[in-house]
Structure formats: structure tokens, C-alpha cells
């Protein structure tokens, strides 16, 4: 009766390859999740509604705003009112834009800044390099 000899080197290599594949999938998931949270072209970055070409300027931003976000007309109007309220003005007819609403905008803007810093971090760039993916900020 012939013996079936199992190569330990082959088993070790197979286990290492499986671990490497699992690690690569984990890293790809991290990149995918980070980039999904990043800015989405032609969608409002606040409410995620599609933005028609008529609401975009040639540089891809909103024609009335000098901000690094793409907003639909509704979110643009809210953002402008947010800025005005920070300056002690704002539209008094929009009584629902209260302290909690101001906090919502503040936290959303803080979150966007945090996502941006993460995507520009050396560690995230290292992850992209390990996976041989292009840096979204180049």
C-alpha cells in the first residue's frame, strides 16, 4: 500500500498564502470603506442626492459657494444660512434651524475634515502603496 506523503513546506506555504489573502482582503475593505465615505462625484456630499449639471460650475463646485464641497441647491441654501447664523444673522423665518441644527452642521463639517485628514495620512498612503492603488489626492 503506497503512503500519501504530505509536504510540510507545501502546507506552510498554503497557510501563509491563505493568511496573506485574508490580510489583503482586510486592507482592501479598509480602503473601500474609506473611499466610500470620501466625496462622491455629482452627488450632494451632505444629503447624497444627485446634482444636475445645471447646479455645477466648470470647476465642479457649486457656482455660488467658495467651499470644498458639492452641495445640492437645498443643502447650499442651508450651508449659507449656517454661515450667516454663525455671523449673528440668518433667516429668522426658518425657526427650525435652531441650536441643534447648528450643532448638526458643525459636526458634519468636523466629520468631513476628519475623513479628509485620514485619507491624506501617511498610514493610509502606506496602505494604498502596499495594495498598489492610486492615491486619490494625486
N, C-alpha and C positions, 0 to 999 in steps of 0.2 A: 504494500500500500504506500503510494507516494505521499510525502508530507508537504503540506502547503506552508511555505515559509513566508512570514510577513516581515517585510523590510521595515526596521525601526526608523531608518532615515526617511523613507517614503512617508511613514505615518507622522513623523515630526514635521516634515515639510508640508504635508496636508493640513495638519493642525495649525501651523504658522500661517499658511495661506488663508485658511478659514478665519483666523483671528485678524489678519490684515484686511480681508474683505469686510469683516464686521466693522473694523475701525474706520475704513474708508467710507462705508455707508453712513456711519455715525457723523463723520465730518461733512459729508455731502448734505446730510439732513440739516446740520447746523448752518451751512452756507445757504441752503434753500430757504430755511425759515428766516434767516436774517434778511435775505434779499426780498422775500415776500413782504416783509414788514417795511422795506425801503419804498421809496417813491414809485408810484405806478404811473406810467405814461398815459396821458389823456383820460385820467380818472381823477376826480377831486380827491386830494390827499386827506381831506377831513371826513367826508361822507361817502367816498368811493363811487359816487355817481359818475357816469360817463360825461365828459366835457366835449361839447361840439367845437369844431374848428372855428366857428364864429366867435368863440369866447377866448381864443388864444391869440397871443401876439406872435410876431415872426420868431422871437427867441424862445417860444414855448411856454412863456409865462402868461399870466393874466394881464391884459393891456392896461388896467387901471391900478395895478399893485406893483410895488417895488419890493416884493418879498420872495424868498426862495421856495415858494410852494405853489402848486397848481390848485386853484380853488374853483368850484362851480360858482355861478353868479350868487346863489344864496349864501354859501359859505364866505364868499368875498365880501358881501354886504355885512355879514356877521363879524368878520375879522376887522373890517374898517370900523364898525361900531365898537368892537372890543378896544381897539387902539384909541378911539375918541373917548371912551369911558375911562380909560387909564389916564387920559389927559384932563379928566373932570368934565367932559362934555357927554356926547352920546345922544341917541334918540329917546326922549322920555316917553314917547308913545309905545315903545317896546318894553313895557314894565316887567315882562317875564325875564328880561336879561338882568338878573339880579346878581348878588354876590356869588351864589353857587355857579351861575353861568360864567361869571368872570373866572372863577376857580377852574372850571372845566376847560376853558380856553388856555389858561396858564399851564395847566398840567399837560394838555395836548401839545403845546409848544415845547414844554420841557421834555416830553417823551420823544418828540421829533429830533430834538437836539441830541438826546442820549443815543438814539438809533444812529444818527449821523456820526457821532463820535466813535461808536462801536465799529461801524463799517470802515472807518478810517484808522482804526487802531492797528498797531504793529502785529498784534496777535492774530487779528482777522486777516491781515495781509499775508502773514505766515501760513495760515490755513489755506488761503487761496493758492499760494505758491506750492504748498505740498500737494494740492489737488490739481495743480496746473490749470487753474481757472483764471480768467482775466479779472483784474481789479476793476470794479465798476466805476471808480473815480479817476481812472486814467484816460 
